[in-house]
């Protein structure tokens, strides 16, 4: 028997620290704290993304990969 769990991804916007354009990121709300690198959809620079999933909200922070948090 295989159990299948579907997680509804949340879409949140944040600003690129290089080109300052707003863009959307797909967030998995089942993971409380996340940190990863994703390339900007506009300028292609690597963005360091930190996500904190709360009970009612998702907080997303961005930084230049070379600067860190």
HELIX and SHEET records of a PDB file:
SHEET    1   A 2 UNK A   9  UNK A  15  0                                        
SHEET    2   A 2 UNK A  22  UNK A  28 -1                                        
SHEET    1   B 3 UNK A  33  UNK A  39  0                                        
SHEET    2   B 3 UNK A  46  UNK A  53 -1                                        
SHEET    3   B 3 UNK A  58  UNK A  64 -1                                        
END                                                                             
